[in-house]
Amino acid sequence: MLLNQLFKPTDENYQLLKEFNETLKEVVIKNYQQSKELYYNTKKMLADSGSSLQFEGVECKIFLGKNKQYSNSNPFKEKIQK
């Protein structure tokens, strides 16, 4: 299939592109939420353990680096609703 056929502005192609964009938005939002949750869960775990964990008798120090700032609202969701 030639590229110009694939990207012809047909109703079917428009619908496929629209569905792809919706799926992509869902994936981006889910990844953002999971990243935020993982960051705060790790931060809490490190605070509870004093930044030092034991794995099979080996002490491991974990540093998150700079404090990451996640907004209380989801910036991707705000853009989608517009």
ZIWOSUL-V287784 format. One line per field, one symbol per residue. phi: phi as a letter, one per 30 degrees, with the letter a starting at -180 (. if undefined). burial: I if it has 9 or more other ideal C-beta (glycine too) atoms within 8 Angstrom, else O. Layout:
BEGIN
phi->???
burial->???
END
This chain:
BEGIN
phi->.dedddcddcddddddddddddddddddddddddddddddddddddddciibbcbhicdbcbbdieddccddcddddddddd
burial->OOOOOOOOOOOOIIOOOOOOOOOOIOOIIOOIIOOIOOIIOIIOOIOOOOOIOOOOOOOOOIOIOOOOOOOOOIOIIIOOOO
END
